[in-house]
């Protein structure tokens, strides 16, 4: 005989209870070990900025990381996850192993701000929230009653919590794999901790909203090598508060917070632009490399068919600025050469000709600041001197357009187009040009660009106003048969 209806019902109810119990156990485990399920529903996973940082952390060539921008972009969360991942040797949620140069237990240090308002109320809750409960840990308090030393009993890795308000001497004498700053440190604190990374070739992460400590922008975010090129071991992530909408905050909450702020506070806390950079003209310029969505590229030999525009900014008592910009078949621009030095008109012309000859540039147009014609102290103006020498080699010198307002808009369009992709790239050894674009500011009083460190920027907007469009070299060769070479700026033999 088959089972009765009542027996079947009891059996079904038993299965439901068993399944419910298993689900509850799974939820309890997930809640207790949430770092293992960071990227698994119902957790939203990393926001776009956090995902970018985590991907970069897997590259062993990168040593200094910054995660900056607005409030509430998940800075303390991502700092905590990376600290634990270094201790455990992998991302627990994906089982992705991290690269280390040694097999010793890892040593990590987190530097918060003051003990009471920041470390106890912000940092500690996040550390406790993400530590996996299935992993034994030994915690030791310091004199302030803070859980300041964490030891993972499985790997013997340690995490030490320090304060930015401690004397820098207390940060000395330590060595480890990683120092993570939750909000910007004082410079002497950073120096003391960085010394401890030398032995293990360790890494730094600065997770911060930059309201002050402008030295971090100069010495960390914009760090350069001895030759002036951007340091390729530095990786910067920045974003506004909306990057975290749907990953822990809501748009409604952001709007409510935004209504409490002044315009200057909105710039820093909503859009992630510190007050000392609020007047930056080209705020979308990124010193990341092109493959990571930035504007830098490693130097390569400009192909013979690329069209090269050259702009000259002349000053009688300052260094002369000359910029070379190549246009490729897709009409992308490459800032490929610069000249920055002292010299007269003859020196300028000869320096340009040497660059053209050495690189076999296919010259499109050469333009110069219109003011170069106003040299009344000499029988021959700077313009006339340069023009005469260039013309002798088949190149025509033109005066540039001075519509600075429109030119700046053109530069901005190339830095970040309507599809949120750049069409302008900078060779990473364009030292003077990169220096200028990162510091090109609006004047607070006149609301015009500051007349300081702007010579390459003058050249750049003037070249962008040329609106050069790529054309095949053979088109020029056809024209050449009916025109003098000097009207096109081509070499008489090659047609370039």
N, C-alpha and C positions, 0 to 999 in steps of 0.2 A: 504494500500500500504506500502511496505517496505521502509526503508531509502534509500535515493539516495547515489550513490557512493561518491559524494562530501560531504554529511553529515557524512557518515561513516569516511571519511578521516579526517574531522575536529574533530570528536569525538576522533579518534585515536591520533591526534596531541595534543589534550588537555590532554589526559591521559599521553602521553610522557612528556609533560611539567610539569605536576603534579608530576610524578615520579622523573623527573630530579630535581625538586625543593626540593622534600623530600630527595633525595640523597645528594644534596648540603647542606641541613639543617643538615643532619646526619653527613656529613663530617665536617661541621663547628663546630657542637657540640663535635665531637670526637677530633678535633684539639684543642678545648678550654678546654677539660677535659680529656686529654690524660692519666692521671693516672688511670682513670676508664677502659681504654682499653689497659693497659700495656701488657697484655698477649693475645691480640686479633689481628688477621691480619687486616691491613698490618703491624702492629707493630711486631717485632720479638720476643717480650717477654724477660724474663730473660735469660742471657747466663748461661752456666752450673755452673759457680762459684756463680753467683747471686742466682740461684735457690737453691743451697746448703745452702747459708746463710739464705734465706727467710724461708726455711723449718726448720732450726735450731732455728730461731727467735720465732717460735711457741712453743718451749719447755720452760716452765717457770723455769726449773731448771738451765738453762744456763744464766749467768749474764755478762760475758765479751766475746766480739766477736772481732775477727780480720779478716780483709779482705785485704790481702797483696799480693804482687807480682809485676808484670811488670806494665809499663805504659799502659794506655788505656784498662783496664779490667773492666771499668764501675764503678769505685770506687765512684765518686761523685754522679753518678746517683743512685746507690743503697743506699747510705747514705741519699740522699734526700727522696727517696721513703719510707725508714724506718722511718725517722723523721716525715713525714706527716702521716704515718700509726699509729704511736704512738699518734699523736695529735687527729686523727679521731677515734682511737680505733679499727681499722680494716684495712685489705688490701682492698681498694676500688675496685680493679679489680676482686677480687674473693669473696668479701663480707665475708671473713674469719675474725672472731673477735679475738682480741688479749687479753691476760690474764693480768689483773691488780689486785692488792691487795686493791685498794681503788676506790672510785667513784668520787673523786675530778677531776677537769680539769687537764689534763696532762701538764707537763712542760718539755720542751725539750731544750737542748742547743747544738749548733753546734760550734765547735772551728776550724776556718780556720787558714791560715798562716798570711801573711801580708795583710793589708787592700786593697792596690792598685792592686798588681800583681796577688794575688790569690783570695781573697774574692770578689772583684768587678768584676774581669774578668773571673773567673772560677765558683765560688760558686753561686753568685747571678743569673747569667743567668740560671743555672740549677734549682734553687729554683723557679724562675718565670715561667720557662717552664713547671714544673710539678704541680704547684698549680692549682686546678680545678677552672675554671672561674665561675662555677655555685655555688661557695661557698664564702660567704661574708667574707672578711678578713680586719682587721685593721692593717696598717703597719706604724711603727714609725722609723724615721731615727735617727742615732746617730750623733755625732759631726764630723765624717768623711764623712757624706753624704751617709752612707750605710743604706739600709733597714734592721735594726738590730733587730727589735722586731715585730714579726708577731703574731696576735691574731685571732684565728678562732672564728668568732662570733657565730657559731652554738654550739660548745662545750666549748668555753671560754679557750681552750687550747692555750698555748703560745710556740713560738719558738724564742729563743734568739741567735743571732750570735755574737761570740766573736773572738778575735784574739790571736794567739799563741805568738805574740810579745808584748801583753799587760803585765803589771806587774801582777804577780801571785796574789797579794792582791786584784786586781779587780775581780778575779774569785772566791774569797771567799764569804761566807755569802749567798750562793744560795742553794736552795734545789729543787730537781726535780726527774723526772722519767728516764731520759735518757740523756747521753752526747755522742755526736758523733764527732770524730776527723777526719777532712779531711786532711790527711797527719799527720805524727807523731808529737805529742806535746813535749814540754820540760817536764822534769819529775816534776818540781814544779807546772807546769800548770795542769798536770794530777792529782797530789795529791790534789790541791785546789778544782778541780771539783769533784773528787771522794768523798770528804767529803759530798758534797751536795746530794749524792745518798743514804746516810745511812737511812734517815727517811722513804723513800718510797721503800727501797730495790731495787734501780734502776739498770740500765744496762749501759754498755759502748760498743761503737763500734769504733774500730780503722780501718779506711779505708786508706791505705797508701802504697806507694812505699818506702821500707826501704833502704835509701841511707846512712843515719847516724842515730843518736839517738839509738845506740845499746842497751841501757837500756830497750827499748821496747821489744826486743827479750828475754832478760833475765828475766824481771819482769812481763811481760804481756803474751807473747806467751808461754813461758816456765814456767809459774807460778806454784809453788808447794805448797802443804799443809805443815803444821808444821812438819809432819812426813816424808816429802820428796817425797810423791807421787804426780804425776801430778794433778793439781786442776781440778776436773771434771766439774766445772762451767764455764770453759774457752773453747771456741769453735773457732778454727782457720780454715780459708779458704785461700788457696794460689794457684796461677796459673800463667802461662805465658801469653804473649800478644795474642797468637793464640786462647786462650779461648774465645776471644771476636770477632773473625773473623766471619762475617755474622750477628753480632748483633750491628752493628754501624761502624765497620771498615772493610777494605778489606785486603786480603793477599798481594795484590800489594802495598798497602799503607804501610803495615808493612815492606816489603822488602826494600822499599825506605827509610824508617826511619832507618832500621837496617844498611843500607850502610853508614850512617853518623856517626856511633858510633865506639868507640874503643872496644876491646875485653872485657875489664872490664866493660865498660858501657853497652855492650850487655848483660852481665851476670845479671846486675841489672834491666835494663829497658826493655829487651826483655824476659828474662827468670825468672825475679823476685827474683834473688838471690842477696842479699846485699853484698857489697864488703867484709865486715868482716866475711861473711860465704861462700865466693867463693871457699874456699879450703875444704869444708865439704865432707868427704868421703861417708857417708851414707845419702845423701841429700833426698832420698825417704822415710826415716823413718818419720812416722806421729804419733803424740801422740793423734790423734783421736781414738775413740774406734772402734772395729771391725765392729759393725753394721753401722757405718758411713764411712767405707772404710779405717780405720786406722789400727794401729798395737797393740793397747792396748786392754786388756781384764780384766774383774774383776777376782779376784782369785777364782778358783774352785778346788775341790779335784781331783787330777790327778787320773783317773781310773787305776785299778790294771794292766790292760793289756798294757798301754802305755809304750813304751821303753824309759828309761831315760839314757842319756849320761851325764857324769860328767867330767869337765875339771878343772885342777888346774894350776894356775900361781903363782910360788913361788918367793919371794924376801926376801933376808936376812935382809934388813933394812927398809922394807915397809910392809904395810898390805898385808895379803895373800888374793888372789882372787880365789873363787871357784864358778863355774857356773853349774847349772843343766838345761838340755834341754830335754823335753819330746817329743816323736814322736807318733802321733796318727795313727789310721788305714788308714787315707787318706794321711799319710806322711806329714801332717802339723806339724810344730815345735812350741813348747810352752816353752819360757824361764820362768821356773816355780819356781826357787829357786836360791838364791845367798848367799854366805858367804863372808864377807868382814871384816877382823879383824886381830889382831896381834896374832901370835902364832908360835910354832915350828912344826916340822913334826908330833909329837905325837898329838898335838892339831888339826892339819889339818885332820889327819885320823879319830880321834874320832868325830870331828864336822861333817864329811861326814857320818859316820856311824849313828850318831844320826838323821840326816835328812832322811837317808834311812829308818831307823826303824820307825820313827815317821810318815812318809808319806806312808809307805809300797811301796816304789818305786820298780819297776821292773827294775833293773839295767842292762843296755846293756854293756857299756864300760866306763872305768875310765881312763883318760889320764892326763899326766902331762908334763909341760915344760921340754924339754930334758936337759936344763941347771941344773936341780935339781940334776943330777948325779955328778956334778962337785964340790961338797962341800968337799974340801980337808982339811978343818980345823977340821973336826970331824972324828972319827973312823967309824961312820955310817953316810952316806949322808942322806939328807932330803928324797931323793927318796927311799933309802933303809928302812928308818924308816916308811914312809907311806906305802910302799909296804908290809912290814912285818906285820903291824897291819891289813891292809885290807885283806891280804891273810889268816890271822887267822879267818876271818869271811866269807871266800869263794869268795873274790873279787880280781881279778888280776889287777894290775896297769901297764899301758902301757905308753911308751913315745909318745908324740904327734908329728905330722908332722909340719914342720916349713915353709911350702910353703905359705907364707903370701899373696903373690900376687894372687894366685889361690883361697886362702881362702876368701879373700875380695870379689872376684867375686862371689863365692858361696853364701856369705851372701847377696850380692846385688840381686842375683837371687831369693832368698827367700823373701826379702823385697818387691820386685816387679817383678813378673814373666812375661813371654811372653804374657800372657792373661791380663796383667795389674791388676792382683790380687795378694795379698800377700799370702805366705804360711808359714810365721813366725810371731808369736804373743808374746807379752810381758805381763806378769802379771803386773798390774799397780803399784804394790808395789815393783817392782824390782828397787829400788831407785838408787843404784850405777850403774847398767847396763844401765838404761835409761840416767842417767847423762853422762856416757861415750859416748854412741852412738850419742847423740845430740851434742857433742863437739869434736868428732873424726875428726881430720883435717890432710890434706896433708901438709908437710913442704915445704915452698916456695923455699928453697934453694936446698934441696936434692931430692924433689919430691917423698919422701917416707912418710909413716905415721909418725906423730909426736910421739916421745918417751915420752909421757906425758899422764897421766890419760887414759891408754890404757889396763889395766890388764884384765878387763872383755872382751874387744874387742879381745885380744889375745885368750882368751878361746873360744869366739864365733866362730872365723874363724876356729879354730882347730876342734871344734865339727862339724862344717859344712863340713869340709873335710872328716869326717868319712862317710858321705853320708849314714846315717842310713836308712834302709828300714824296715817298720813295718812287723812283722811276728807274727802269732798267738802263744800264750803261749804254747799251746799243742805241737807245733813243737819243742819247747825247752825241754818240758818234755820228749819227745821221745828220744832226744839226751842225756838227763841227765842219762838215764838208762845205757848208755855205756861210759859215760865220768865222770871224777871227777867234783864235783860242782864248784871248783874254776876256771875251764877253761871257764865257762859260766857266772860267777858272779851271780849265783842264790842262793836263800835261800834253804837250804837242805830239808825243809819241804814243802814249798809252791810252789817251782819251779819258783818263780819270782825273 
